Amino acid sequence: MVIASVGFQSNWFEVLQADFMRNALVGGSIVAIAAGLLGYFVIVRQHAFAAHALAHIGFPGATGAVLIGIPVTLGLAVFTVAGALAIGFLGKKLVDREIATGTILAFATGLGVLFNSLATRNANAVTNVLFGNLLAISSDQLVVFAIFTLGLGVVIAMVARPLAFASLNADVAEAKGLPVRALGVTFMVLLALVITMAVQVVGTLLLFGLVVTPSATALAITARPFRVGLVGTGIGLISVLGGLVLSTMFNLPPSFFIVTISFLIWGVTLVATRERGHVDGGSSTETDAAAAEERPGPIVAATATATATATASATASEGRI
């Protein structure tokens, strides 16, 4: 077995100025922004498993696209959106959603194995779907990514408040007349489009580190949805841009560095927030209880913050949905 040599590339700055690197920088940044826009809702709706599953559900779409000779992005989008619609309609409750997600995932994986066995003429395309290939993003894909992200931003701006309310208190939101099921399906379709883009950056196997981890890290820092979006997007951009620079400097896959940076920021944040939570720790039960009330868990705090905001605007929002 021959192991590739790893060393510092002295011409890394010149490589960064190449056209394919510019495409990678722009494409990765677009995906990080899209993931940041949706990441808060992924966490509070407890859709982390669904996000991971949708990436794998898109795998047979990618292999099927290779098999019949159509763009891989199109195949990914068709299968991820179809899977999202199925999960959205079949899984209203968490337990139902997880069962539906797992069942659809198993069927889609079986299809992927079948299509992969038939599409032997282009194994590289399949490998790129599994592990990502940010350096292969084309100008046409950048246009598609930009359209997806623009559409995502417009829809999120329209439904953010009612979606937050339905995500955190579905029963009350439904009682107030909000279309909880329609909001859930809309969210799943938006998530499917983000997954379609992110798979081409880090692949199905590493997707969690770009779509979920930055927003989860942000939620450990702040409970406010808008700030979670900003911080999560910032972490995603740092991960993508830093990962690309490091991959150029050491001639290694960018996906590894992207998820590693995201992981390290998450780990440091967890340690820092945990230490902050123990700074004022006292010996009495009353002190501990008071500290716990002042520093609630991130999702609990997010729930309280978003529910208060969404409830205040629910009556005005429901007439526009």
For each residue, the residues with C-beta under 8 A, 3 or more apart:
1:
2:
3:
4:
5:
6: 250 251 252
7: 250 251
8: 12 249 250
9: 12 15 248 249 250 251
10:
11: 14 15
12: 8 9 15 16 245 248 249
13: 16 17
14: 11 17 18
15: 9 11 12 18 21 248
16: 12 13 21 25 244 245 248
17: 13 14 21 22
18: 14 15 21 22
19: 22 23
20: 23 24 135 136
21: 15 16 17 18 24 25 135 244 248
22: 17 18 19 25 26
23: 19 20 26 27 137 138 139 141 142
24: 20 21 27 28 134 135 137 244 254
25: 16 21 22 28 29 240 241 244
26: 22 23 29 30 142
27: 23 24 30 31 134 137 141 142 145 200 201
28: 24 25 31 32 134 137 201 240 241 243 244 254 258
29: 25 26 32 33 237 240 241
30: 26 27 33 34 142 145 146 149 197
31: 27 28 34 35 145 194 197 198 200 201 210 236 240
32: 28 29 35 36 210 214 233 236 237 239 240
33: 29 30 36 37 149 233 236 237
34: 30 31 37 38 145 148 149 152 193 194 197 198
35: 31 32 38 39 194 198 210 211 214 215 232 233 236
36: 32 33 39 214 215 229 230 232 233 234 235 236
37: 33 34 149 152 153 156 229 233
38: 34 35 41 42 152 156 187 190 191 194 211
39: 35 36 42 43 211 212 214 215 216 218 228 229 232 236
40: 43 44 215 218 219 225 228 229 232 302
41: 38 44 45 47 163 164 167 187
42: 38 39 45 47 48 51 191 211 212 215
43: 39 40 46 47 48 212 215 216 219 228 299 302
44: 40 41 164 167 168 299 302 303 306
45: 41 42 167 184 187
46: 43 49 94
47: 41 42 43 50 51 187 188 191
48: 42 43 51 52 208 212 216
49: 46 52 53 98 101
50: 47 53 54 87 97 101 188 191
51: 42 47 48 54 55 191 195 207 208 211 212
52: 48 49 55 56 207 208 212
53: 49 50 56 57 83 87 101 102 104 105
54: 50 51 57 58 80 83 84 87 191 192 195
55: 51 52 58 59 80 195 198 199 204 207
56: 52 53 59 105 108 109 112 204
57: 53 54 60 61 79 80 83 104 105 108
58: 54 55 61 62 75 76 77 79 80 83 108 129 192 195 196 199 204
59: 55 56 62 63 79 108 109 112 129 130 204
60: 57 63 64 79 108 109 111 112 114 115
61: 57 58 64 65 75 76 77 78 79 80
62: 58 59 65 66 72 75 76 79 125 126 129 199
63: 59 60 66 67 75 112 115 116 119 126 129
64: 60 61 67 68 75 79 111 115 119
65: 61 62 68 69 70 71 72 74 75 76
66: 62 63 69 72 75 115 119 121 122 125 126
67: 63 64 115 118 119
68: 64 65
69: 65 66
70: 65 74 75
71: 65 74 75
72: 62 65 66 75 76 125 128 129 200
73: 76 77 141 144 196 200
74: 65 70 71 77 78
75: 58 61 62 63 64 65 66 70 71 72 78 79
76: 58 61 62 65 72 73 79 80 129 195 196 199 200
77: 58 61 73 74 80 81 192 193 196
78: 61 74 75 81 82
79: 57 58 59 60 61 62 64 75 76 82 83 108
80: 54 55 57 58 61 76 77 83 84 192 193 195 196
81: 77 78 84 85 189 192 193 196
82: 78 79 85 86
83: 53 54 57 58 79 80 86 87 104 108 192
84: 54 80 81 87 88 185 188 189 191 192
85: 81 82 88 89 185 188 189
86: 82 83 89 90 100 104
87: 50 53 54 83 84 90 91 97 100 101 104 188
88: 84 85 91 181 184 185 187 188 189
89: 85 86 181 185
90: 86 87 96 97 100
91: 87 88 94 96 97 98 99 100 101
92: 96 97 181 184
93: 96 97
94: 46 91 97 98
95: 98 99
96: 90 91 92 93 99 100
97: 50 87 90 91 92 93 94 100 101
98: 49 91 94 95 101 102
99: 91 95 96 102 103
100: 86 87 90 91 96 97 103 104
101: 49 50 53 87 91 97 98 104 105
102: 53 98 99 105 106
103: 99 100 106 107
104: 53 57 83 86 87 100 101 107 108
105: 53 56 57 101 102 108 109
106: 102 103 109 110
107: 103 104 110 111
108: 56 57 58 59 60 79 83 104 105 111 112
109: 56 59 60 105 106 112 113
110: 106 107 113 114
111: 60 64 107 108 114 115
112: 56 59 60 63 108 109 115 116
113: 109 110 116 117
114: 60 110 111 117 118
115: 60 63 64 66 67 111 112 118 119
116: 63 112 113 119 126
117: 113 114 120
118: 67 114 115
119: 63 64 66 67 115 116 122 125 126
120: 117 123
121: 66
122: 66 119 125 126
123: 120 126 127
124: 127 128
125: 62 66 72 119 122 128 129
126: 62 63 66 116 119 122 123 129 130
127: 123 124 130 131
128: 72 124 125 131 132 133 136 200 203
129: 58 59 62 63 72 76 125 126 199 200 203 204
130: 59 126 127 203 204 205
131: 127 128 202 203 205 206 253 255
132: 128 199 200 201 202 203 206 254 255
133: 128 136 137 200 203
134: 24 27 28 137 200 201 202 240 244 254 255 258
135: 20 21 24 254
136: 20 128 133
137: 23 24 27 28 133 134 141 142 145 200 201
138: 23 141 142
139: 23 142 143
140: 143 144
141: 23 27 73 137 138 144 145 200
142: 23 26 27 30 137 138 139 145 146
143: 139 140 146 147
144: 73 140 141 147 148
145: 27 30 31 34 137 141 142 148 149 197
146: 30 142 143 149 150
147: 143 144 150 151
148: 34 144 145 151 152 193 194 196 197
149: 30 33 34 37 145 146 152 153 197
150: 146 147 153 154
151: 147 148 154 155 193
152: 34 37 38 148 149 155 156 190 193 194
153: 37 149 150 156 157
154: 150 151 157 158
155: 151 152 158 159 186 190
156: 37 38 152 153 159 160 163 190
157: 153 154 160
158: 154 155 320
159: 155 156 162 163 183 186 321
160: 156 157 163 164 225
161: 164 165 309 310 313 314 317
162: 159 165 166 173 178 183 310 314 317 318 321
163: 41 156 159 160 166 167 183 186 187
164: 41 44 160 161 167 168 225 306 307 309 310
165: 161 162 168 169 172 173 178 306 307 310 311 314 317
166: 162 163 169 170 173 174 178 180 183 184
167: 41 44 45 163 164 170 187 306
168: 44 164 165 302 303 306 307 310
169: 165 166 172 173 307 310 311
170: 166 167 173 174 180
171: 174 175
172: 165 169 175 176 311
173: 162 165 166 169 170 176 178 180 310 314
174: 166 170 171 177 178 180
175: 171 172
176: 172 173 314 315 318
177: 174 318
178: 162 165 166 173 174 183 314 317 318 321
179: 182 183 321
180: 166 170 173 174 183 184
181: 88 89 92 184 185
182: 179 185 186 321
183: 159 162 163 166 178 179 180 186 187 321
184: 45 88 92 166 180 181 187 188
185: 84 85 88 89 181 182 188 189
186: 155 159 163 182 183 189 190
187: 38 41 45 47 88 163 167 183 184 190 191
188: 47 50 84 85 87 88 184 185 191 192
189: 81 84 85 88 185 186 192 193
190: 38 152 155 156 186 187 193 194
191: 38 42 47 50 51 54 84 187 188 194 195
192: 54 58 77 80 81 83 84 188 189 195 196
193: 34 77 80 81 148 151 152 189 190 196 197
194: 31 34 35 38 148 152 190 191 197 198 211
195: 51 54 55 58 76 80 191 192 198 199 207 211
196: 58 73 76 77 80 81 148 192 193 199 200
197: 30 31 34 145 148 149 193 194 200 201
198: 31 34 35 55 194 195 201 202 207 210 211
199: 55 58 62 76 129 132 195 196 202 203 204 207
200: 27 31 72 73 76 128 129 132 133 134 137 141 196 197
201: 27 28 31 132 134 137 197 198 210 240 255 258
202: 131 132 134 198 199 206 207 209 210 255 258 259
203: 128 129 130 131 132 133 199 206 207 255
204: 55 56 58 59 129 130 199 207
205: 130 131
206: 131 132 202 203 209 210 255 258 259
207: 51 52 55 195 198 199 202 203 204 210 211
208: 48 51 52 211 212 213
209: 202 206 212 213 239 258 259 262 263
210: 31 32 35 198 201 202 206 207 213 214 236 239 240 258 259 262
211: 35 38 39 42 51 194 195 198 207 208 215
212: 39 42 43 48 51 52 208 209 215 216
213: 208 209 210 216 217 235 259 262 263 266
214: 32 35 36 39 210 217 218 231 232 233 235 236 239 262 265 266
215: 35 36 39 40 42 43 211 212 218 219 228 229 232
216: 39 43 48 212 213 219 220 266
217: 213 214 220 221 231 232 235 262 265 266 269
218: 39 40 214 215 221 222 227 228 229 230 231 232 235
219: 40 43 215 216 222 223 228 232 298 299 302
220: 216 217 269 270 273 298
221: 217 218 227 231 269 273 298
222: 218 219 227 228 231
223: 219 228 296 298 301 302 304 305
224: 227 228 302 305
225: 40 160 164 228 229 302 305 306 309
226: 229 230
227: 218 221 222 224 230 231
228: 39 40 43 215 218 219 222 223 224 225 231 232 302
229: 36 37 39 40 215 218 225 226 232 233
230: 36 218 226 227 233 234
231: 214 217 218 221 222 227 228 234 235
232: 35 36 39 40 214 215 217 218 219 228 229 235 236
233: 32 33 35 36 37 214 229 230 236 237
234: 36 230 231 237 238
235: 36 213 214 217 218 231 232 238 239 262 265
236: 31 32 33 35 36 39 210 214 232 233 239 240 262
237: 29 32 33 233 234 240 241
238: 234 235 241 242 261 265
239: 32 209 210 214 235 236 242 243 258 259 261 262 265
240: 25 28 29 31 32 134 201 210 236 237 243 244 258
241: 25 28 29 237 238 244 245
242: 238 239 245 246 257 258 261
243: 28 239 240 246 247 254 255 256 257 258 259 260 261
244: 16 21 24 25 28 134 240 241 247 248 254 257 258
245: 12 16 241 242 248 249
246: 242 243 249 250 252 254 257
247: 243 244 250 251 252 253 254 256 257
248: 9 12 15 16 21 244 245 251
249: 8 9 12 245 246
250: 6 7 8 9 246 247
251: 6 7 9 247 248
252: 6 246 247 256 257
253: 131 247 256 257
254: 24 28 132 134 135 243 244 246 247 257 258
255: 131 132 134 201 202 203 206 243 258 259
256: 243 247 252 253 259 260
257: 242 243 244 246 247 252 253 254 260 261
258: 28 134 201 202 206 209 210 239 240 242 243 244 254 255 261 262
259: 202 206 209 210 213 239 243 255 256 262 263
260: 243 256 257 263 264
261: 238 239 242 243 257 258 264 265
262: 209 210 213 214 217 235 236 239 258 259 265 266
263: 209 213 259 260 266 267
264: 260 261 267 268
265: 214 217 235 238 239 261 262 268 269
266: 213 214 216 217 262 263 269 270
267: 263 264 270 271
268: 264 265 271 272
269: 217 220 221 265 266 272 273
270: 220 266 267 273 274
271: 267 268 274 275
272: 268 269 275 276
273: 220 221 269 270 276 277
274: 270 271 277 278
275: 271 272 278 279
276: 272 273 279 295
277: 273 274 281 291 295
278: 274 275 281
279: 275 276
280: 287 291
281: 277 278 287 288 291
282: 287 288 291
283: 287
284: 287 288
285: 288 289
286: 289 290
287: 280 281 282 283 284 290 291
288: 281 282 284 285 291 292
289: 285 286 292 293
290: 286 287 293 294
291: 277 280 281 282 287 288 294 295
292: 288 289 295 296
293: 289 290 296
294: 290 291
295: 276 277 291 292
296: 223 292 293 300 301 304
297: 300 301
298: 219 220 221 223 301 302
299: 43 44 219 302 303
300: 296 297 303 304
301: 223 296 297 298 304 305
302: 40 43 44 168 219 223 224 225 228 298 299 305 306
303: 44 168 299 300 306 307
304: 223 296 300 301 307 308
305: 223 224 225 301 302 308 309
306: 44 164 165 167 168 225 302 303 309 310
307: 164 165 168 169 303 304 310 311
308: 304 305 311 312
309: 161 164 225 305 306 312 313
310: 161 162 164 165 168 169 173 306 307 313 314 317
311: 165 169 172 307 308 314
312: 308 309
313: 161 309 310 316 317
314: 161 162 165 173 176 178 310 311 317 318
315: 176 318 319
316: 313 319 320
317: 161 162 165 178 310 313 314 320 321
318: 162 176 177 178 314 315 321
319: 315 316
320: 158 316 317
321: 159 162 178 179 182 183 317 318
